[in-house]
Amino acid sequence: MNEDDDHRWMGAALALAARGVGLTGVNPSVGCVLARAGRLIGRGWTQAGGRPHAEAMALDGVEARGATAYVTLEPCAHVSPRGPACADLLSAAGVARVVIAVLDPDPRTAGQGEERLRAAGAEVVTGVREAAARAVAAGFFSRQQRGRPFVTLKLALSLDGCVALADGTSQWITGPDARAHGHLERARADLIVVGRGTVAADAPALDVRLPGLESRSPRRAVLGGAAPDGWLRLADFAEVDAMADVLGVLVEGGAGVATALLAADRIDRLLLYRAPIVIGGGKRIGDLGLTGLAAAHGRWRQSASRALGADRLEVYERTR
């Protein structure tokens, strides 16, 4: 295999990993592809609830001796009551080569899976499409390294930076394509959070309304207000840190919640859906407590941008 082949096959594994994001509980969503002589012989991704793991799914019913395994996260090295260690499964199957996108930050594995595979005689390559793999597993990495979920703030904005009219009306700033993309982001979240003002003004359903993905609606929570039936009530946003099975949080609150979380530096990713309209005099993000412009620079980097119908999506990652 050459580097181009490794890059291509890992891309397929990453696409599989993306399928499980928001469904795997405390476990990361991982993708695994098995290839031999340039042909796909097996594939898998972490199943709902975290088991089976991607490697076990890919190996099921497959003669993998001499094959190459492409895995988006280092195969686990610890035995669980719910299943064996994936590094041992790959070794027992006789896989000759294992290409790993990123090493596992979980101390129960953290390099031990790679070492176990090498000890069993497999060639191991690491770091192939690492940045993309970290992005897919951002919630898991955040939990392991910072003890909290990865938090995305979604904002629909006018050209002049308003998130709503002066009376709080925000339905609809963006068009149907941008809203559909927002529903896809909901399907990837473990928890969606809004403020009490949004609940009062819009009575949002916060479900996923994309054909075939309706079952992917995340848990819903309101921050600082009474919770509708079936929702969680958060007195403080820090409560999500104690929810071990919440890896990714999507915040769809209005200007108040957005301001509070930005000021507290709790946002890891910004989704800005910018519509080609000018509102003037509407609601905007409030004071973040900055003492000068220098403090505002260098905090965000743009990672993506694309057109969504008449609107434009800009994605920014917090630099840490």
C-alpha positions in Angstrom: 0.0 0.0 0.0 1.2 3.5 -0.7 0.3 6.8 1.1 -2.4 7.6 -1.4 -4.1 4.3 -0.8 -3.8 4.7 3.0 -5.4 8.2 2.7 -8.2 6.9 0.6 -9.1 3.9 2.7 -8.9 5.9 5.9 -11.4 8.3 4.3 -13.8 5.4 4.1 -13.2 4.5 7.7 -13.8 8.1 8.7 -17.1 8.2 6.9 -18.2 5.1 8.8 -17.1 6.6 12.1 -19.3 9.7 11.4 -22.4 7.4 11.3 -22.3 6.7 15.0 -21.6 10.2 16.3 -24.2 11.0 18.9 -25.3 7.4 19.5 -22.4 5.7 21.2 -22.8 6.9 24.8 -19.5 7.1 26.7 -17.6 5.4 23.9 -16.1 7.1 20.8 -17.6 6.5 17.4 -14.9 4.6 15.5 -14.8 3.4 11.9 -12.8 0.4 10.6 -12.2 -0.9 7.1 -10.5 -4.1 6.1 -8.8 -4.3 2.7 -6.7 -6.9 0.9 -5.1 -6.6 -2.5 -6.9 -3.3 -3.1 -10.4 -4.7 -2.3 -12.7 -4.1 0.5 -13.4 -7.3 2.6 -14.9 -5.9 5.7 -16.2 -2.7 7.4 -17.7 -1.6 10.6 -18.5 1.3 12.9 -19.3 1.6 16.6 -22.9 0.6 17.2 -25.5 2.4 19.2 -24.7 2.3 22.9 -21.1 1.7 22.2 -21.0 -2.0 21.3 -20.0 -3.8 19.2 -16.9 -1.8 18.5 -16.0 -1.0 14.9 -13.2 -3.6 14.6 -15.5 -6.4 15.9 -18.2 -5.5 13.4 -15.7 -5.4 10.5 -14.1 -8.8 11.4 -17.5 -10.5 11.8 -17.6 -13.4 9.3 -14.5 -12.2 7.5 -11.3 -14.1 6.7 -8.9 -11.3 7.5 -5.5 -13.0 7.5 -3.0 -10.9 5.7 -5.3 -7.9 5.4 -4.8 -4.3 6.2 -7.1 -2.7 8.9 -7.8 1.0 8.7 -9.0 2.3 12.1 -9.9 5.9 13.0 -8.9 5.4 16.6 -6.3 3.1 18.1 -7.8 -0.3 18.8 -8.6 -0.7 22.5 -6.3 -2.7 24.7 -8.6 -3.3 27.7 -11.0 -6.1 28.2 -14.6 -5.0 29.0 -17.5 -7.0 30.4 -19.2 -6.0 27.1 -16.5 -7.3 24.8 -12.8 -8.3 24.2 -10.0 -5.9 23.4 -10.0 -4.9 19.8 -6.2 -5.1 19.5 -6.5 -8.8 20.5 -9.3 -9.4 18.0 -7.2 -7.9 15.1 -4.1 -10.0 16.2 -6.1 -13.2 16.5 -7.5 -12.6 13.0 -4.0 -12.5 11.6 -4.3 -8.9 10.2 -0.9 -8.1 8.8 -1.0 -4.3 8.8 -2.9 -1.8 10.9 -3.2 1.9 9.9 -4.4 4.1 12.8 -5.5 7.7 12.4 -5.0 8.8 16.0 -3.9 7.2 19.2 -6.5 6.7 22.0 -6.3 9.2 24.9 -8.0 6.8 27.3 -5.3 5.7 29.7 -6.6 2.1 29.5 -5.3 2.0 25.9 -3.1 5.1 25.2 -0.4 3.4 23.0 -0.9 0.0 24.5 -3.1 -1.1 21.6 -0.4 -0.1 19.1 2.2 -1.9 21.1 0.2 -5.1 21.4 -0.4 -5.2 17.7 3.3 -4.7 17.0 4.2 -7.5 19.5 1.8 -9.8 17.6 3.8 -9.2 14.4 1.6 -6.6 12.6 3.0 -3.6 10.9 1.5 -0.5 12.4 1.3 3.0 10.8 -0.1 5.9 12.8 -1.1 9.5 12.1 -2.9 9.0 8.8 -5.6 11.7 8.6 -5.2 12.4 12.3 -6.8 15.9 12.2 -10.0 14.5 10.6 -10.1 11.6 13.1 -9.8 14.0 16.0 -12.6 16.1 14.6 -14.9 13.1 14.3 -14.1 12.0 17.9 -13.9 15.6 19.3 -16.4 14.9 22.1 -14.5 11.8 23.2 -11.2 13.6 23.2 -12.7 16.5 25.2 -14.1 14.1 27.8 -10.8 12.3 28.2 -8.5 15.3 28.2 -10.7 18.1 29.8 -13.3 16.2 31.7 -16.2 17.8 29.8 -18.1 17.5 26.5 -17.3 19.3 23.3 -19.7 22.2 22.9 -20.9 23.6 19.6 -22.8 26.9 19.4 -25.1 27.3 16.5 -26.1 30.8 15.5 -28.3 32.0 12.6 -27.2 35.6 11.8 -28.2 38.5 9.5 -25.4 40.3 7.6 -25.3 42.9 10.4 -24.9 40.3 13.1 -28.4 40.1 14.5 -29.7 36.8 15.9 -33.3 38.0 16.2 -35.5 41.0 15.7 -35.7 43.4 18.6 -38.8 41.6 19.9 -37.0 38.2 19.9 -38.4 36.8 16.7 -35.9 34.6 15.0 -38.0 32.2 12.9 -36.8 32.2 10.2 -33.5 34.1 9.6 -32.1 31.4 7.4 -33.5 29.4 4.5 -34.5 25.7 4.3 -31.0 24.4 3.2 -29.3 26.0 6.2 -32.1 24.7 8.5 -31.7 21.2 7.1 -28.0 21.4 7.9 -28.8 22.4 11.4 -31.0 19.3 11.8 -28.0 17.2 10.7 -25.9 18.8 13.4 -28.7 17.9 15.9 -28.5 14.3 14.8 -24.8 14.2 15.7 -25.3 15.7 19.2 -25.9 13.8 22.5 -27.6 16.8 24.1 -29.2 20.1 22.7 -29.4 23.1 25.0 -31.4 26.3 24.8 -32.2 29.1 27.2 -35.5 29.9 28.9 -36.0 32.9 26.6 -35.9 30.7 23.5 -38.4 28.3 25.0 -40.7 31.2 25.8 -40.4 32.9 22.5 -40.3 30.0 20.0 -41.5 26.9 21.9 -39.0 24.9 19.8 -39.4 21.1 19.3 -35.6 20.7 18.9 -36.1 17.4 17.2 -34.5 16.1 14.0 -36.8 16.4 11.0 -34.8 14.9 8.2 -36.2 11.9 6.4 -34.7 8.7 7.9 -33.0 10.5 10.8 -36.0 11.3 13.0 -34.9 8.7 15.5 -31.6 10.6 16.0 -33.2 13.4 17.9 -31.0 14.2 21.0 -31.9 14.8 24.6 -33.2 18.3 25.2 -32.4 20.7 28.0 -33.3 24.2 29.0 -30.8 26.4 30.9 -32.1 28.5 33.8 -35.8 28.0 33.3 -38.7 25.6 33.7 -38.3 22.5 31.5 -41.1 21.3 29.1 -42.2 17.7 29.6 -39.5 15.3 28.7 -36.7 17.9 28.9 -33.9 18.3 31.3 -33.5 21.4 33.4 -30.0 22.8 33.9 -29.6 25.3 36.7 -26.0 25.7 35.6 -24.3 24.7 32.3 -21.6 23.0 34.3 -24.1 20.2 35.1 -23.4 18.8 31.6 -19.8 18.0 32.8 -21.2 15.3 35.1 -23.1 13.6 32.3 -20.5 11.0 31.3 -22.5 9.8 28.3 -22.8 13.3 26.8 -19.8 13.7 24.5 -21.2 16.4 22.2 -23.5 19.3 23.1 -25.2 21.6 20.6 -26.3 25.0 21.9 -29.1 26.6 20.0 -30.0 29.3 22.6 -30.5 32.9 21.8 -28.3 35.9 22.4 -28.4 35.5 26.2 -27.2 31.9 26.4 -24.7 32.5 23.6 -23.2 35.5 25.4 -23.0 33.7 28.7 -21.2 30.7 27.3 -18.9 32.6 25.1 -17.9 34.9 28.1 -17.3 31.7 30.2 -15.1 30.3 27.4 -17.3 27.1 27.2 -17.7 27.1 23.4 -15.3 24.9 21.4 -16.9 25.3 17.9 -19.0 27.9 16.2 -21.5 27.3 13.5 -22.5 30.6 11.9 -25.3 30.4 9.4 -25.3 33.8 7.8 -28.3 34.9 5.8 -28.2 37.7 3.1 -30.6 40.0 5.1 -30.1 43.1 7.1 -32.2 43.5 10.3 -31.0 46.6 12.1 -31.8 47.2 15.7 -32.1 43.5 16.5 -30.7 41.3 19.2 -27.0 40.6 19.1 -24.3 38.9 21.2 -23.7 40.9 24.3 -20.7 42.1 26.3 -18.0 39.3 26.6 -15.9 41.2 29.1 -13.0 41.9 26.8 -10.7 44.6 27.9 -9.4 45.4 24.4 -9.3 44.1 20.8 -6.0 42.2 21.4 -7.9 39.8 23.7 -10.4 39.0 20.9 -7.7 38.1 18.3 -6.3 34.6 18.0 -9.1 32.8 19.7 -10.9 31.4 16.7 -9.7 29.8 13.4 -12.0 29.1 10.5 -12.1 25.4 9.6 -14.8 25.3 6.9 -17.1 27.5 4.8 -19.8 26.6 2.3 -22.9 27.9 0.7 -26.2 26.5 1.8 -28.7 27.8 -0.7 -28.8 31.6 -0.4 -27.1 31.4 3.0 -23.5 30.7 4.0 -22.1 28.5 6.8 -18.9 29.4 8.5 -17.3 27.0 11.0 -14.8 28.2 13.6 -12.8 26.2 16.1 -11.6 27.6 19.4 -7.8 27.6 19.5 -6.6 26.2 22.8 
